Amino acid sequence: MWHEVQLAKEENRRELVLSGAAIRKRFEENDGNLDETVYQLSALNLLDINDTPLRDISPKIANLEHLQSLILFRNQIASVPVEIGRLAALKVLDLSGNQIETLPIELGQLKALTTINLSGNKLKQVDLGQLEWLTVCNLSSNQLEEFPVLPCGKEAQHLAEVNLEKNHIKEIPVTLVNQTSLKTLNVADNKIELAPKFLVKCPKLKEINLKDNPLKDKRLKKLVEQCRSKQVLDYVEKNGYVAPKSETDTNAENSLPEPEPAPEVVDVRQRITIIKAPEDGRKVSFTAEAKSLRPYVAHCIVRDFDVGNMKKFLQLQNDLHDNECGKRELATIATHDLAKIKGNIRYRADLAEQIEITPLGAKVKSTAAKYYDGLKQQAEIIRKEKKRSTYSGVYKFINLLEGKVFVFFDDEEKVISLPPLTNCDETKISPETKQMLLEVTSSVSLEVCHRVMVALIKKMILMDVQVSRAAPEGKKKAKGAKGPSTTVLTYDRSVEMVIEQVRQYDAEGNFHSVFPGRADLVFPEEEKIDVEFK
């Protein structure tokens, strides 16, 4: 048994990474084969083997039933076993930089898969149509001559990014209009001669790369090489290629069921109304000591907002914490039910032993000191498991918070937030919440604080806005007429969000700042979000 595998087995590790010069040498000595006792590590969540002469993935891979990430890039793998379809928990699959020519149909059984990277292989055909949770797909640097089969319709609610650069694809299929969530399409360095007009029917498409294709439209080719995606899509909307209908096509249409037409796009805009902070409105005050520990803070109030799907709303916050907040190292977000907060909010530092809080998800109160001790123990376990020398994520702040902590109180001395670690369970939002207090704190800069708050507001207003089809009035197919009805793309609902400003004051009552100001909520025109101050 290899030393690394033995260690992972003895410590019951969740992650195993095999890489580097010593590992490469071991593979070379073992004729490109992996120590198969790896497949006995059933507790693994992540298996990462990269830059080695690994030639095969054993069918025993199916034993790793808890595997969520399988990272096998830049090896010598030539084929993928059908048993890979039994990895029901797999979310990330990276087989880039190998020698793979075909994929087993069992790959479609990976219903939890969100990210797949198969770039740098020898694939000529790819069918990913069954991967309904797929979000990111990279098939660049292969030998594809046709557009891959991607999830579409009801199965295409998540696919946001597709990279097909450096293949041999000759045309973009009309089925692309069914990609209702597609934001980024990269088809650079292919064999595409015509940019079809239906590209603009993809409702969320914002980034497109058509560079290094033999485009026949010389003006478009120049735009592609020089301009941003918006200019390219604007040009395609007016001058894009529309396939002519031949007599053969017409006869074929008469003998086949009516196809669903490419839809038109209806310009539905969302609206944010900003209400000036009233004189008797909620206020936030802070002490100099609290500001010195975690100095950057922003609050605002969202009025009459229907939270709706709680699971989706909480996932929205998790996504922001992972991305815009840099896994909570740049900033942290807290959302509160405003009705459960009494009076104004004060931000101050205090002794950890004297502060009592009911942490989010807990049922009983504990002191901040006791809560910190529990977090420290948890952080130490994670650090040892991942063989790190320091804490990561939010845990990196723990040692800075010993002794005094900084907390947000309401007028009843109830702790509502303990940034950057937790907020109070008593003020957490629920499906019944209508008035919401948004909170963002940062130790980096006020700019980061405001950027995260704007991203949160934007995600909230677009959270339940989905694309649907409907026949517009006056354009329905006449009785007995041939051909499909005209359809449009519209939105399930148009949202108006009402945001009330929140003012900040120092401990002496002097005005400090207000959010949002007129320069804070500014959105690009293509995002269709209007902002009005009242």
C-alpha positions as CSV (number, residue, x, y, z in Angstrom):
1,M,0.0,0.0,0.0
2,W,1.3,3.4,-0.9
3,H,2.3,5.6,2.0
4,E,-0.3,8.4,1.1
5,V,-3.1,5.8,0.8
6,Q,-2.1,4.1,4.1
7,L,-2.2,7.5,5.9
8,A,-5.6,8.4,4.4
9,K,-6.9,5.0,5.5
10,E,-5.6,5.2,9.1
11,E,-6.9,8.8,9.6
12,N,-10.2,8.1,7.8
13,R,-9.6,11.2,5.5
14,R,-12.2,12.7,3.3
15,E,-9.8,14.0,0.7
16,L,-6.8,12.4,-1.1
17,V,-4.5,14.3,-3.4
18,L,-1.8,12.4,-5.4
19,S,0.5,14.7,-7.3
20,G,4.1,15.8,-7.7
21,A,7.4,14.3,-8.8
22,A,7.4,11.5,-6.2
23,I,3.9,10.4,-7.1
24,R,4.8,10.5,-10.9
25,K,7.8,8.3,-10.2
26,R,5.7,5.8,-8.3
27,F,3.3,5.5,-11.2
28,E,6.1,5.0,-13.6
29,E,7.5,2.2,-11.4
30,N,4.0,0.7,-11.3
31,D,3.5,0.7,-15.1
32,G,1.0,3.6,-14.9
33,N,-1.2,1.8,-12.4
34,L,-2.7,3.2,-9.2
35,D,-2.6,1.4,-5.9
36,E,-6.1,-0.1,-6.0
37,T,-6.5,0.0,-2.2
38,V,-7.5,3.6,-3.0
39,Y,-10.9,2.2,-3.9
40,Q,-11.3,0.9,-0.4
41,L,-11.4,4.5,1.0
42,S,-15.2,4.6,0.9
43,A,-15.3,7.8,3.0
44,L,-13.6,9.9,0.4
45,N,-15.4,13.1,-0.7
46,L,-12.5,14.2,-3.0
47,L,-10.0,12.2,-5.1
48,D,-7.5,14.3,-7.0
49,I,-4.8,12.6,-9.1
50,N,-3.1,14.9,-11.6
51,D,0.0,15.2,-13.7
52,T,0.8,11.5,-13.6
53,P,1.1,8.5,-16.1
54,L,-2.2,7.1,-14.7
55,R,-3.7,5.1,-17.6
56,D,-6.9,3.6,-16.3
57,I,-9.8,4.3,-14.0
58,S,-10.7,1.0,-12.3
59,P,-14.3,-0.2,-12.3
60,K,-13.8,-0.3,-8.5
61,I,-14.3,3.5,-8.6
62,A,-17.9,2.6,-7.9
63,N,-16.9,1.7,-4.3
64,L,-16.3,5.4,-3.6
65,E,-20.0,6.0,-3.1
66,H,-19.6,9.3,-1.1
67,L,-17.3,10.9,-3.7
68,Q,-18.3,14.4,-4.6
69,S,-15.3,15.6,-6.6
70,L,-13.2,13.4,-9.0
71,I,-10.2,15.4,-10.3
72,L,-8.1,13.4,-12.7
73,F,-6.6,16.1,-15.0
74,R,-3.4,15.8,-17.1
75,N,-2.9,12.0,-16.9
76,Q,-2.8,9.3,-19.6
77,I,-6.4,8.0,-19.2
78,A,-7.8,6.6,-22.5
79,S,-11.3,5.4,-21.4
80,V,-13.9,5.9,-18.7
81,P,-15.5,2.8,-17.1
82,V,-19.3,2.5,-17.1
83,E,-19.2,2.1,-13.4
84,I,-18.6,5.9,-13.1
85,G,-22.4,6.2,-13.4
86,R,-22.8,4.7,-10.0
87,L,-21.2,7.7,-8.2
88,A,-24.6,9.2,-7.3
89,A,-23.1,12.0,-5.1
90,L,-20.6,13.2,-7.7
91,K,-20.9,17.0,-8.3
92,V,-17.5,17.8,-10.0
93,L,-15.8,15.7,-12.7
94,D,-12.5,16.9,-14.2
95,L,-11.0,14.5,-16.8
96,S,-9.2,17.3,-18.8
97,G,-5.9,16.7,-20.5
98,N,-6.2,13.0,-21.1
99,Q,-6.6,10.7,-24.1
100,I,-10.3,10.0,-23.9
101,E,-12.1,9.3,-27.3
102,T,-15.5,8.2,-26.1
103,L,-17.8,8.5,-23.1
104,P,-20.0,5.8,-21.6
105,I,-23.8,6.5,-21.8
106,E,-23.8,5.7,-18.0
107,L,-22.3,9.2,-17.5
108,G,-25.9,10.4,-17.9
109,Q,-26.7,8.8,-14.6
110,L,-24.7,11.4,-12.6
111,K,-27.8,13.4,-11.7
112,A,-26.0,15.5,-9.1
113,L,-23.2,16.6,-11.4
114,T,-22.9,20.4,-11.7
115,T,-19.4,20.9,-13.2
116,I,-17.8,18.8,-15.9
117,N,-14.4,19.5,-17.6
118,L,-13.5,17.2,-20.5
119,S,-11.2,19.7,-22.3
120,G,-8.0,18.6,-23.9
121,N,-9.1,15.1,-24.9
122,K,-10.0,13.4,-28.3
123,L,-13.8,13.4,-28.1
124,K,-15.7,13.5,-31.4
125,Q,-19.2,13.2,-30.1
126,V,-20.6,14.1,-26.6
127,D,-24.1,13.6,-25.2
128,L,-24.7,15.3,-21.8
129,G,-28.4,15.7,-22.3
130,Q,-29.3,13.8,-19.1
131,L,-27.3,15.9,-16.7
132,E,-30.1,18.1,-15.5
133,W,-28.1,19.9,-12.7
134,L,-25.2,20.7,-15.0
135,T,-24.1,24.3,-14.6
136,V,-20.6,24.5,-16.1
137,C,-19.4,22.5,-19.1
138,N,-15.9,22.7,-20.6
139,L,-15.4,20.6,-23.8
140,S,-12.6,22.8,-25.3
141,S,-9.7,21.4,-27.3
142,N,-11.4,18.2,-28.5
143,Q,-12.3,17.0,-32.0
144,L,-16.0,17.8,-32.0
145,E,-17.5,18.3,-35.4
146,E,-21.0,18.9,-34.1
147,F,-22.4,20.8,-31.2
148,P,-22.6,18.5,-28.2
149,V,-26.0,17.4,-26.9
150,L,-26.8,19.5,-23.8
151,P,-29.6,19.4,-21.3
152,C,-32.5,21.5,-22.6
153,G,-36.1,22.5,-21.8
154,K,-37.0,21.6,-18.2
155,E,-33.5,20.0,-17.8
156,A,-31.7,23.2,-18.8
157,Q,-32.6,25.3,-15.8
158,H,-29.0,25.5,-14.4
159,L,-26.6,25.4,-17.4
160,A,-24.9,28.8,-17.4
161,E,-21.5,28.3,-19.0
162,V,-20.4,26.3,-22.1
163,N,-16.9,26.3,-23.4
164,L,-16.4,24.6,-26.9
165,E,-13.2,26.5,-27.9
166,K,-10.8,24.8,-30.3
167,N,-12.9,22.1,-31.9
168,H,-14.2,21.6,-35.5
169,I,-17.8,22.7,-35.0
170,K,-19.3,24.1,-38.2
171,E,-22.6,25.5,-37.0
172,I,-24.6,26.5,-33.9
173,P,-27.9,24.6,-33.6
174,V,-31.3,26.3,-33.1
175,T,-31.8,24.1,-30.1
176,L,-29.6,26.5,-28.3
177,V,-32.6,28.8,-27.7
178,N,-33.8,26.2,-25.2
179,Q,-30.9,27.1,-22.9
180,T,-32.9,29.4,-20.7
181,S,-30.0,29.9,-18.1
182,L,-27.0,30.1,-20.5
183,K,-24.9,33.2,-19.8
184,T,-21.6,32.4,-21.4
185,L,-20.9,30.6,-24.7
186,N,-17.3,30.2,-26.0
187,V,-17.1,28.8,-29.5
188,A,-13.8,30.4,-30.5
189,D,-11.5,28.7,-32.9
190,N,-14.0,26.4,-34.7
191,K,-15.2,26.2,-38.3
192,I,-18.3,28.4,-37.9
193,E,-19.0,30.6,-40.9
194,L,-22.4,32.1,-40.0
195,A,-23.7,33.6,-36.7
196,P,-27.4,32.7,-36.5
197,K,-29.9,35.4,-35.5
198,F,-31.5,33.1,-33.0
199,L,-28.6,33.6,-30.7
200,V,-30.3,36.6,-29.3
201,K,-33.3,34.4,-28.3
202,C,-31.2,32.9,-25.5
203,P,-32.7,35.1,-22.7
204,K,-29.7,35.3,-20.4
205,L,-26.8,35.1,-22.9
206,K,-24.4,37.9,-22.1
207,E,-21.0,36.7,-23.1
208,I,-20.2,35.1,-26.5
209,N,-16.8,34.4,-28.0
210,L,-16.7,33.8,-31.8
211,K,-13.1,34.7,-32.4
212,D,-10.9,32.8,-34.8
213,N,-13.8,31.4,-36.8
214,P,-14.0,31.7,-40.7
215,L,-17.0,34.1,-40.4
216,K,-18.3,35.1,-43.8
217,D,-19.7,38.5,-42.6
218,K,-16.5,40.6,-42.6
219,R,-18.0,43.3,-40.5
220,L,-19.1,40.9,-37.9
221,K,-15.6,39.3,-37.9
222,K,-14.1,42.6,-37.2
223,L,-16.6,43.3,-34.4
224,V,-15.8,39.8,-32.9
225,E,-12.1,40.5,-32.8
226,Q,-12.4,44.0,-31.4
227,C,-15.7,44.5,-29.4
228,R,-17.4,43.2,-26.4
229,S,-20.2,40.6,-26.4
230,K,-23.0,43.2,-26.2
231,Q,-21.9,44.9,-29.5
232,V,-21.6,41.4,-31.2
233,L,-25.1,40.3,-30.0
234,D,-26.6,43.7,-31.0
235,Y,-25.2,43.2,-34.5
236,V,-26.3,39.6,-34.7
237,E,-29.8,40.6,-33.7
238,K,-30.0,43.0,-36.7
239,N,-27.8,41.2,-39.3
240,G,-27.5,37.6,-38.1
241,Y,-28.0,34.7,-40.5
242,V,-31.6,33.4,-41.0
243,A,-31.8,30.0,-42.8
244,P,-34.0,30.2,-45.9
245,K,-36.9,27.7,-46.2
246,S,-36.6,25.6,-49.3
247,E,-39.5,23.7,-51.0
248,T,-38.1,20.5,-49.6
249,D,-38.2,22.0,-46.1
250,T,-41.8,23.0,-46.6
251,N,-42.9,19.6,-47.7
252,A,-41.0,18.0,-44.8
253,E,-42.8,20.4,-42.4
254,N,-46.2,19.4,-43.7
255,S,-45.5,15.7,-43.0
256,L,-44.0,16.1,-39.6
257,P,-45.5,17.4,-36.2
258,E,-45.3,21.1,-35.8
259,P,-42.0,22.1,-34.3
260,E,-41.9,24.5,-31.3
261,P,-40.9,27.9,-32.7
262,A,-37.9,30.0,-31.7
263,P,-39.5,32.5,-29.2
264,E,-39.3,36.2,-29.2
265,V,-38.0,38.0,-26.2
266,V,-40.2,40.4,-24.2
267,D,-38.4,43.2,-22.5
268,V,-39.7,42.9,-18.9
269,R,-37.8,45.1,-16.4
270,Q,-37.5,44.8,-12.6
271,R,-37.7,47.9,-10.4
272,I,-36.0,48.9,-7.1
273,T,-37.5,51.9,-5.3
274,I,-35.2,53.5,-2.6
275,I,-37.0,55.2,0.3
276,K,-35.1,57.9,2.1
277,A,-34.3,57.0,5.7
278,P,-37.1,58.5,7.8
279,E,-36.3,60.5,10.8
280,D,-37.9,58.0,13.1
281,G,-36.5,55.0,11.1
282,R,-34.1,52.3,12.4
283,K,-30.6,53.6,13.1
284,V,-27.3,51.9,13.6
285,S,-24.7,53.4,16.0
286,F,-21.2,52.1,16.7
287,T,-18.4,52.5,19.2
288,A,-14.9,53.4,18.2
289,E,-13.6,50.1,19.7
290,A,-16.0,48.0,17.6
291,K,-15.1,49.9,14.5
292,S,-11.4,49.3,15.1
293,L,-12.0,45.5,15.2
294,R,-14.2,45.1,12.1
295,P,-14.6,48.6,10.7
296,Y,-16.8,48.3,7.6
297,V,-20.5,47.9,8.0
298,A,-23.6,48.4,5.8
299,H,-27.3,47.9,6.5
300,C,-30.5,48.4,4.6
301,I,-34.2,47.4,5.1
302,V,-36.2,45.5,2.4
303,R,-39.9,46.2,2.7
304,D,-42.8,43.8,1.8
305,F,-40.5,41.2,0.2
306,D,-41.8,37.7,-0.3
307,V,-39.0,35.3,0.6
308,G,-40.8,32.5,-1.0
309,N,-38.6,29.4,-1.5
310,M,-36.5,29.4,1.7
311,K,-34.1,26.7,0.5
312,K,-33.4,28.8,-2.6
313,F,-32.9,32.0,-0.6
314,L,-30.4,30.4,1.7
315,Q,-28.5,28.9,-1.2
316,L,-28.4,32.4,-2.7
317,Q,-26.5,33.5,0.5
318,N,-24.2,30.5,0.5
319,D,-23.3,31.2,-3.2
320,L,-22.4,34.8,-2.3
321,H,-20.4,33.8,0.7
322,D,-18.4,31.4,-1.5
323,N,-17.8,33.8,-4.3
324,E,-18.3,37.6,-3.7
325,C,-17.3,37.2,-0.1
326,G,-14.3,35.0,-0.8
327,K,-15.5,32.1,1.4
328,R,-16.3,34.7,4.1
329,E,-12.7,36.0,4.3
330,L,-13.6,39.3,2.5
331,A,-17.1,39.9,4.0
332,T,-20.0,38.2,5.7
333,I,-23.8,38.5,5.2
334,A,-26.6,38.3,7.8
335,T,-30.3,38.6,7.1
336,H,-32.8,39.3,9.9
337,D,-36.5,39.4,10.3
338,L,-37.0,43.1,11.1
339,A,-40.2,42.5,13.2
340,K,-38.0,40.5,15.7
341,I,-35.6,43.4,16.3
342,K,-36.7,45.9,18.9
343,G,-35.7,49.5,18.2
344,N,-32.4,50.7,17.0
345,I,-29.2,48.7,16.5
346,R,-25.9,49.3,18.3
347,Y,-22.5,47.9,17.3
348,R,-20.0,47.5,20.1
349,A,-17.2,45.4,21.5
350,D,-17.7,43.5,24.7
351,L,-16.2,40.7,26.8
352,A,-16.9,37.3,25.3
353,E,-17.8,35.8,28.7
354,Q,-20.5,38.4,29.2
355,I,-22.2,38.1,25.8
356,E,-25.1,35.7,25.5
357,I,-26.4,34.6,22.1
358,T,-28.6,31.9,20.5
359,P,-26.4,31.0,17.5
360,L,-28.1,30.4,14.2
361,G,-29.5,26.9,14.2
362,A,-29.2,26.4,18.0
363,K,-32.1,26.2,20.5
364,V,-30.4,27.4,23.7
365,K,-28.4,30.4,24.6
366,S,-24.6,30.2,25.3
367,T,-21.9,32.8,26.0
368,A,-19.9,34.0,23.1
369,A,-16.8,32.6,24.8
370,K,-18.4,29.1,24.9
371,Y,-19.4,29.4,21.3
372,Y,-15.9,30.4,20.2
373,D,-14.4,27.4,22.1
374,G,-16.7,25.1,20.1
375,L,-15.7,26.8,16.8
376,K,-12.0,26.6,17.7
377,Q,-12.3,22.8,18.3
378,Q,-14.2,22.4,15.0
379,A,-11.6,24.5,13.1
380,E,-8.7,22.5,14.5
381,I,-10.3,19.2,13.4
382,I,-10.8,20.6,9.9
383,R,-7.2,22.0,9.8
384,K,-5.7,18.6,10.8
385,E,-7.9,16.7,8.4
386,K,-6.8,18.9,5.5
387,K,-3.2,19.0,6.7
388,R,-3.1,22.8,6.8
389,S,-0.8,24.9,8.9
390,T,-3.4,27.7,9.3
391,Y,-7.2,28.0,9.5
392,S,-9.1,29.0,6.4
393,G,-12.4,30.7,5.6
394,V,-14.2,32.2,8.5
395,Y,-12.2,30.3,11.0
396,K,-9.1,32.4,10.3
397,F,-10.8,35.2,12.4
398,I,-11.2,33.1,15.6
399,N,-7.8,33.9,17.2
400,L,-8.4,37.6,16.6
401,L,-11.6,37.5,18.6
402,E,-10.4,36.0,21.9
403,G,-11.2,38.2,24.9
404,K,-13.4,40.9,23.4
405,V,-15.9,40.3,20.6
406,F,-17.9,42.7,18.5
407,V,-21.7,42.3,18.4
408,F,-24.9,44.0,17.2
409,F,-27.5,44.6,19.9
410,D,-31.1,45.9,19.7
411,D,-32.7,48.2,22.2
412,E,-33.6,45.2,24.4
413,E,-29.9,44.2,24.7
414,K,-30.6,41.1,22.5
415,V,-27.6,40.1,20.4
416,I,-28.7,39.8,16.8
417,S,-25.4,39.2,15.2
418,L,-21.8,38.1,16.0
419,P,-19.9,39.0,12.9
420,P,-18.2,37.4,11.1
421,L,-19.3,34.1,12.6
422,T,-23.0,33.9,13.2
423,N,-26.3,35.8,13.6
424,C,-29.0,35.1,16.1
425,D,-31.4,32.3,15.7
426,E,-34.2,34.4,17.2
427,T,-34.1,36.9,14.4
428,K,-33.6,34.5,11.5
429,I,-35.9,34.9,8.5
430,S,-38.7,32.5,7.6
431,P,-41.2,32.1,4.7
432,E,-43.5,34.5,6.7
433,T,-40.9,37.3,6.9
434,K,-42.0,40.4,5.0
435,Q,-39.7,43.1,6.4
436,M,-36.0,42.2,6.3
437,L,-32.8,43.8,7.6
438,L,-29.8,43.1,5.4
439,E,-26.4,43.3,7.1
440,V,-22.9,43.1,5.5
441,T,-19.6,43.5,7.5
442,S,-16.1,43.4,6.3
443,S,-12.5,43.8,7.6
444,V,-11.2,44.7,4.1
445,S,-12.9,47.9,2.9
446,L,-16.2,49.7,2.6
447,E,-16.1,49.1,-1.1
448,V,-16.2,45.4,-0.6
449,C,-19.0,45.8,1.9
450,H,-21.1,47.7,-0.6
451,R,-20.3,45.5,-3.5
452,V,-21.5,42.4,-1.6
453,M,-24.7,44.2,-0.5
454,V,-25.5,45.2,-4.1
455,A,-24.9,41.6,-5.3
456,L,-27.2,40.3,-2.6
457,I,-30.0,42.8,-3.6
458,K,-29.6,41.9,-7.2
459,K,-29.8,38.2,-6.6
460,M,-32.9,38.8,-4.4
461,I,-34.8,40.7,-7.0
462,L,-34.0,38.1,-9.7
463,M,-34.4,35.1,-7.4
464,D,-37.8,34.0,-8.6
465,V,-37.8,35.6,-12.0
466,Q,-37.9,32.8,-14.5
467,V,-38.5,32.6,-18.2
468,S,-41.8,31.1,-19.5
469,R,-43.5,30.9,-22.9
470,A,-46.8,32.4,-23.8
471,A,-48.6,33.3,-27.0
472,P,-49.0,37.1,-27.3
473,E,-52.5,38.5,-27.8
474,G,-53.4,38.9,-31.4
475,K,-50.7,36.5,-32.6
476,K,-52.3,33.2,-32.0
477,K,-52.6,30.8,-34.9
478,A,-55.8,31.2,-36.9
479,K,-58.0,28.2,-37.1
480,G,-56.9,25.9,-39.9
481,A,-53.7,27.9,-40.6
482,K,-50.5,25.9,-41.1
483,G,-47.4,26.4,-39.1
484,P,-46.8,27.0,-35.4
485,S,-48.3,29.7,-33.2
486,T,-46.1,32.7,-32.6
487,T,-44.7,32.6,-29.1
488,V,-42.8,34.9,-26.8
489,L,-40.5,34.6,-23.9
490,T,-41.7,36.5,-20.9
491,Y,-41.1,36.4,-17.1
492,D,-43.2,34.6,-14.5
493,R,-43.4,37.7,-12.5
494,S,-42.1,41.3,-12.5
495,V,-40.7,42.3,-9.1
496,E,-40.6,45.7,-7.5
497,M,-38.3,45.8,-4.5
498,V,-38.7,48.6,-1.9
499,I,-35.5,49.4,0.0
500,E,-35.4,51.8,2.9
501,Q,-32.1,53.5,3.7
502,V,-30.4,52.9,7.0
503,R,-28.2,55.6,8.6
504,Q,-25.1,55.0,10.7
505,Y,-24.0,57.2,13.6
506,D,-21.0,57.2,15.9
507,A,-21.3,56.7,19.7
508,E,-21.7,60.5,20.2
509,G,-24.7,60.6,17.8
510,N,-22.8,62.2,14.9
511,F,-24.0,61.1,11.4
512,H,-21.5,58.8,9.7
513,S,-23.0,57.4,6.5
514,V,-26.1,56.0,4.8
515,F,-26.8,53.0,2.6
516,P,-27.8,52.8,-0.2
517,G,-26.7,56.1,-1.6
518,R,-27.5,57.3,-5.1
519,A,-24.2,55.9,-6.5
520,D,-24.5,52.5,-4.8
521,L,-27.3,50.7,-6.9
522,V,-26.3,51.2,-10.5
523,F,-26.9,48.3,-12.9
524,P,-25.9,47.8,-16.6
525,E,-28.7,48.4,-19.0
526,E,-28.8,44.8,-20.2
527,E,-29.7,43.6,-16.7
528,K,-33.0,45.4,-17.0
529,I,-33.2,46.7,-13.4
530,D,-34.4,50.2,-12.9
531,V,-33.7,52.2,-9.7
532,E,-35.7,55.1,-8.5
533,F,-35.2,57.3,-5.4
534,K,-38.2,58.7,-3.5
